[in-house]
Amino acid sequence: MGCWKWFNSVLKEAGVQITKENKNAVEQVIHGYIGEQASYGRCSADWRQARKEINESPEMRKELIEKLKAVV
């Protein structure tokens, strides 16, 4: 399963449709964002927990959406 499947609501809000062409780039953005936030102690490195934390934090959700919009 691609990591992006955990973030369907964020992808929808960002207007991102997963395609063969952008799948890897989307995964890199999500991996990078979670890794960065986990290193700052803002969220868990565990994907299930990170998804919940990002969905519950308007600031983190907005940051991830902006990063995803830049990819497509």
ZIMO-V505848 format. One record per residue. N is the residue number from 1. PHI is phi in radians with two decimals (none if undefined). OMEGA is omega in radians with two decimals (999 if undefined). BURIAL is I if it has 16 or more other ideal C-beta (glycine too) atoms within 10 Angstrom, else O. Layout:
[[N | PHI | OMEGA | BURIAL] [N | PHI | OMEGA | BURIAL]]
//
This chain:
[[1 | none | 3.08 | O] [2 | -1.28 | -3.12 | O] [3 | -1.08 | -3.10 | I] [4 | -1.10 | -3.14 | I] [5 | -1.12 | 3.10 | O] [6 | -1.28 | -2.99 | I] [7 | -2.08 | -3.10 | I] [8 | -0.97 | -3.10 | O] [9 | -1.18 | 3.11 | O] [10 | -1.20 | 3.12 | I] [11 | -1.08 | 3.13 | I] [12 | -1.09 | 3.13 | O] [13 | -1.11 | 3.12 | O] [14 | -1.38 | -3.11 | I] [15 | 1.32 | -3.10 | O] [16 | -1.73 | 3.01 | I] [17 | -1.81 | 3.13 | O] [18 | -1.32 | 3.07 | O] [19 | -2.24 | 3.07 | O] [20 | -1.02 | -3.06 | O] [21 | -1.27 | -3.05 | O] [22 | -1.90 | -3.08 | I] [23 | -0.96 | -3.12 | O] [24 | -1.15 | 3.13 | O] [25 | -1.14 | 3.12 | O] [26 | -1.12 | 3.12 | I] [27 | -1.08 | 3.12 | O] [28 | -1.12 | 3.12 | O] [29 | -1.10 | -3.11 | I] [30 | -1.15 | 3.10 | I] [31 | -1.01 | -3.12 | O] [32 | -1.10 | -3.12 | O] [33 | -1.14 | -3.14 | I] [34 | -1.13 | 3.10 | I] [35 | -1.06 | 3.13 | O] [36 | -1.12 | -3.11 | O] [37 | -1.15 | 3.11 | I] [38 | -1.14 | 3.14 | I] [39 | -1.16 | 3.09 | O] [40 | -1.53 | -3.12 | O] [41 | 1.38 | -3.13 | O] [42 | -1.46 | 3.10 | I] [43 | -2.69 | -3.12 | I] [44 | -1.34 | 3.02 | I] [45 | -1.43 | 3.08 | O] [46 | -1.31 | -3.03 | O] [47 | -1.01 | -3.12 | O] [48 | -1.11 | 3.14 | O] [49 | -1.22 | -3.14 | O] [50 | -1.07 | 3.12 | I] [51 | -1.02 | 3.14 | I] [52 | -1.10 | -3.12 | O] [53 | -1.11 | 3.14 | I] [54 | -1.18 | 3.12 | I] [55 | -1.15 | -3.13 | O] [56 | -1.56 | -3.13 | O] [57 | -1.87 | 3.13 | O] [58 | -0.98 | -3.13 | O] [59 | -1.15 | -3.13 | O] [60 | -1.16 | 3.12 | I] [61 | -1.05 | 3.14 | I] [62 | -1.09 | 3.13 | O] [63 | -1.04 | -3.12 | I] [64 | -1.16 | 3.11 | I] [65 | -1.06 | 3.13 | I] [66 | -1.09 | 3.12 | O] [67 | -1.14 | 3.12 | I] [68 | -1.21 | 3.11 | I] [69 | -1.06 | -3.12 | O] [70 | -1.20 | -3.11 | O] [71 | -1.35 | -3.04 | O] [72 | -1.78 | 999 | I]]
//
